[in-house]
Amino acid sequence: MLPELHLVAAARPNLPKLAALWHALAEGPEFCKPVLLHTGQHEDPAMFGVHFADLGLPAPDIALGISGGSHAVLTGRSMIACETVWKSRRPAAVVVAGDVDGALAAALAARKLGIMVIHLEAGLRSGERNLPEEINRRAIDAISDVLWAPDEATAARLRQEGHAAAAVRAVGNAMVDTQLRHLAAARAKRLPRGLTRGGYGVVTLHRAGNVDKPERLIALLDAVSAAARHLPLVWPIHPRAAAQMKSFGFVPPIGVRITPPLGYLEFLSLLCRARLVATDSGGVQEEATALGLPCLTLRSATERPITIAAGMNRLATPEELALRVAEILKAPSLPVRPIPLWDGRAGLRMREHLQTLLEGEECRAMVA
Ligand code: UDP
C-alpha cells in the first residue's frame, strides 16, 4: 500500500499553493497517495468551495469543519481534530502551506505525533513579530522537518536562522505554477461589462491591521476613493472587510465597483488585464509580480521583499496611494523580469524531493 501524504488546506491562500503539488503528484510517478484535508478555517463557498473546481482539485477527502473563534480557539480545536484523524489514519507526512492558524494547528498536531511535517512556503518574514501571520510562519518553520522555500534568498535566510541545511530546499514559487497553469483560461474569460484591458485597477484588503480599526479603515476607504479619481477600481471584497465596514457604519468608496469575493479564475482574469493592483494580500503581491503588474502594498512591511526587488511592488501609506496610482499611470509599463525559481516547476521540485524523502532512509531519520 502506498504511504499517505496529507495536504492540509485551511484557508483560501493555501489552495493555489497546494494545487501545484497536487497536480505534480498526479502527473508523475506514483509513490504516495495524496489526501486533501480541509480544516474548515475558510468554509464559505465564495472563499473556498469555488476554488476547488477552479484549481482542478477534488472535494476534500477529510473535512474537519473547524471555523470561527479567536486565534486560540481556532488553533486549539483544529489541533484536536487533526490529532483525532491522525491517530487512526497515520500519514507518512503532512504538508502545511503558508501562515494561517489551521496550518499551525496541523503542524503542531502532526509533529507531536511524530509525523513528518513539511512547510510549503517556508521562510517568509516581514519582521512584524506581533502579527498573527508572522507568529504562525515562524512557529511552523521552527517545528517543521522540511522547509520548502520559494526562492534561494529565503532558503539562505532559513539556514542563517539555524535550520539544518538538509531540511531546507528552495523549490520555487508554487503560486506561480498555478498561475501559469490557468493563465490562458483566465485570459479567455470575458471581462465584466464596462471594463477594458488596462483601463482599471484592482483593490483587495483583508488584514486585521487594515480593516479591524475604524480609523485605519476609514483612511483606506478615503485613499481608495481618491485613487479612483485617477483610474476606475474594482474591489472584490473580503468578508472580513465587508463585515467591518458594516459594523462601523462605513459606506463603500465612491467610484469603486465592489464585488463579492471572486473565484480563483475570475480573479486571475481580472488581475491579468488590470493596470495596477492595490492590496494587503501576500499572495496577490506575488501574483502581480509574476504578471508584471504594478502593485501597491498598503502595509508598512512585506514578507515578500523579492517582489519589491523585482521592481513590481511598492509599499504605500493610505495618504500616498492616489499619488502612487497617478505615477504608475504616467510611467511606461515595465517588462516582466523573470525571477529565478518562479518558473512553473515548483511542483516538480517538490515532488522530486518528496519522493526521496518518502522512499529513503532520510524519512525515518527525520522523524525519529
Ligand atoms: N483571490 C481570489 N479571489 C479574490 C481575491 C483573491 O481567488 O476575490 C486569491 C488570489 O488570487 C490569491 C489568494 O486569493 O491566490 C490570496 O489570498 P488572500 O489575499 O486571502 O490571503 P493572503 O495571500 O494575504 O494570505
Residues whose N, C-alpha, C, O or C-beta is under 5 A from the ligand:
A	BS01	UDP	R12 P13 P16 P236 P261 L262 G263 Y264 F267 D280 S281 G282 G283 V284
